[in-house]
């Protein structure tokens, strides 16, 4: 699921669907037993689940959504070739079949992937789902008027770079073949062992061509999942889903679909959401949120109340907050200066600034502390819990700054406890002990994003963050450290401008692997190699604490999304 600025549209949609919020480090809920939590009774079929969110579920069209694992609310309506495993913790970071019979069958070099659809798949009107519908669903995601989804297919599919969608180009994509109604074949430009992860994105949702209404499709997309859209007001601000009577659990092992109705209400203030979930009155007793965390003050109140504490789900999503350097800007062109800053960082104070240890975990690796990413513990510049000022001063002296130096740290003014003033001040205080005077430059959020993502405007020293499109080292390391992904005239995320042939070659080599466990180990080793270059300083991985109503049962929180999976929830 990219930078949270992009993710905020995606991982609420993980953040929610997406990434609307963002969230997950190596295990599921710790404050409850997850499945079966919220009471001793077995999951109940029926009732209405209310979803209280701050961000609206906008652009409710499978072509336009940028989701992780199919998203949360979107995954109730849109099924895809593969999906995330709906289990707690690390088990939930696995990719599993959805519409397809398996996670895909690659050729020898992983440039061709073949899928077979399950028998008996139908839409909400009872008509059959075919491979041609999936091909068409993907093709319409290329239409400029339906942009917004993940960009990978344009890059990965043979001949897709300039394709403009089926409304302008009736020929379609020759890189996708449908030899029969249940078979679909993808031809890729290069080996991609992680294609099964990509096949969880909503662009792989089947869309019947005869029912496609273009930009109006989002008001009533044709459901392939357990629920259908019966109301969509104000572009997803109020979304009502009701049971799809043609859906069957016999051909969908992942979604439980216990409630009869899902009522999604968005555009709410985060404090109001937490107040309503805390009070749990009326319909709010059967309510959850997929994008609103408890803040430090709210968490302190909840922790002191055993009944409320029992209704807090804890999740972790592949996400890292870090310091970024632009090595073309002095004095950060000198590795010793970057290393000195890495040694001087006081991660304890940074964690406290992020809300405390309940909401943030210190990080010394760029990859999150999860097996699926290939997490390999390392710390090339050990600073301990409170920084190593002496070692930092020693390196600064070697770099010709024996009397210290003054630098500017750019951050966002958004109150996100990630790139915001609280974190910047903690960094400033830590570096002062090492003789580094830090002047803070706070920017409004849009200006911050534009400045830090522009090759010509990128500061030398700034706060940044990154979240995964799926739980693997690939979408975490490649956009940040693959030199071929440096963008000169657009949004650039390779902030350290690293273009190391050995790093690029290793990324290509790992991408060829279809054994995802073997690939994970290689990603971890590559993370360590890159970390030694001191182009970033990992600070912390966030932890997500979210309340749910007193009548909510069967809470499942996976390491894929870090948020409660509403496809598993039941209500009284």
Number of C-alpha atoms within 10 A of each C-alpha: 38 21 19 23 17 18 28 25 29 32 37 35 34 38 33 34 34 33 34 32 29 37 34 32 24 20 21 29 26 13 15 18 17 22 19 18 21 21 15 9 11 12 21 15 15 15 15 20 28 24 24 29 27 22 25 25 28 21 21 24 25 32 28 23 29 34 34 34 32 35 31 27 26 22 29 26 26 26 27 24 32 29 28 26 22 23 22 24 27 21 19 23 28 21 24 23 24 24 27 25 16 18 23 21 15 20 11 11 15 20 20 22 22 19 23 20 20 19 14 13 22 18 22 20 13 14 12 15 22 22 26 22 20 22 25 23 24 25 26 26 28 26 19 13 15 18 16 18 21 21 12 10 20 15 14 20 20 18 15 20 12 9 16 19 23 19 15 12 12 10 9 19 21 13 17 24 16 19 11 11 14 17 17 23 20 21 19 21 14 17 23 23 21 22 24 22 23 23 23 28 30 33 33 26 31 27 30 20 14 7 11 17 12 13 12 12 17 21 19 17 22 23 23 28 29 28 28 25 21 14 15 19 12 11 14 21 18 19 24 19 22 19 22 22 14 17 23 17 12 8 16 17 13 17 21 19 24 22 24 18 19 24 17 24 21 22 15 15 14 19 15 13 24 23 13 21 25 21 13 19 13 10 14 22 21 24 27 29 28 34 31 28 26 20 19 17 9 13 20 13 11 19 13 10 10 9 12 20 18 20 24 26 26 29 32 32 36 32 28 28 27 23 23 25 25 24 21 14 13 12 19 19 15 14 17 20 24 26 23 27 29 29 27 30 31 25 24 21 22 28 25 19 22 27 22 15 16 17 24 25 21 20 23 23 26 28 31 34 25 23 22 27 28 26 25 22 15 18 16 16 22 15 21 14 12 15 24 23 23 15 20 28 25 15 20 25 16 11 15 12 17 13 10 15 16 12 16 15 21 28 29 25 20 16 11 13 23 29 25 22 23 21 24 27 19 20 25 21 18 25 25 16 18 24 20 24 17 20 14 17 15 18 17 11 17 12 13 23 19 15 17 25 20 18 21 11 10 22 23 22 23 24 25 28 20 26 30 32 30 29 33 29 29 21 18 26 22 19 18 20 24 22 18 15 17 21 16 11 9 12 15 19 23 24 26 21 22 21 15 13 12 10 19 17 12 14 21 17 15 24 21 18 19 20 11 18 15 12 24 23 19 21 28 25 16 21 24 19 13 18 21 15 14 23 25 27 25 26 30 27 31 30 25 26 24 23 29 29 27 24 19 25 25 26 27 29 30 31 31 37 40 35 37 30 26 27 21 21 25 26 24 17
